Amino acid sequence: KHHLISAADLTRDDAVLILDTAEELSRVAGRPIKKLPTLRGRTVVNLFFEDSTRTRISFEAAAKRLSADVINFSAKGSSVSKGESLKDTALTLEAMGADAVVIRHHDSGAPHRLATSGWIGGHVVNAGDGTHEHPTQALLDAFALRRRLVGGELGADLTGRRVTIVGDILHSRVARSNVRLLTTLGAEVTVVAPPTLLPVGVESWPCAVSYDLDAVLPDSDAVMMLRVQRERMNAAFFPTEREYARRYGLDGERMARMPEHAVVMHPGPMNRGMEITAEVADSPRCTVVEQVSAGVSVRMAVLYLLLGGAGPTGEEATATAS
Ligand code: CP
């Protein structure tokens, strides 16, 4: 396997291997020696056509902790603004010797195009494409969930855990990747949203669908709040902040209806006051900061497994993602 484009490409065993590798790498990386020689001499290009804080920085941190050379490319300030195509950008990166390209793009399908075009020979990792997928976000969410709900046990999946994903499902690549990956890992997923923020065809997704957040909260082991993505909406369809928060926002009162062990997740960036109150975002039940840390470990694991460098104990990795 050569690329990671979709969470659907991962079998249960692929996903568990990535989570286990991330656990092992996080333990090594957690020691005072923060750097491993694993990917010395390899070049990872972060190719970002869309804004990012967490994903871009954590891929950079992950590659550097594995001793890869990192090139950060941002479309803003590049020749893309002069009209250069994805193809010519890719050919330029290939000429510079990229072993892996981590791509975020506003167009759904751009990573798939890059991976199948023959423009580059290296590995392609989807860091979020349009409203399509964000597979490493789903992996880091699964990692954080496994730690909180299953104690981070190696080899474990999320069988029987009930995960509720709430909010702007229509525009969410995070929701699409999570529904796929979490169900592959055995979780029972429910998506909750106003009808206007659910995609056509959601009935065929491998999850339950509800419009009533209060009804599902008591039966959730984790509640994942999504950002309302105003930048992808026609202004005429903006929900008002107050109305949205009243029906679909998570505040302290609603959080109290969740089981005691249940956690609150958010991929970030958050609209505090809209889908989540500051009280909930800053509570110990909220895993948002743990999710960011998990992102570095999981992205180290993905790069390590794809690029097949020598591991923490010197063994060679086998590539896992397709
Ligand atoms: N969760 C996430 O993808 O955040 P960024 O857009 O900041 O990378």
Boltz pocket constraint, residues with backbone or C-beta under 6 A from the ligand:
constraints:
  - pocket:
      binder: B
      contacts: [[A, 51], [A, 52], [A, 53], [A, 54], [A, 55], [A, 56], [A, 127], [A, 128], [A, 137], [A, 267], [A, 268], [A, 269]]
      max_distance: 6.0
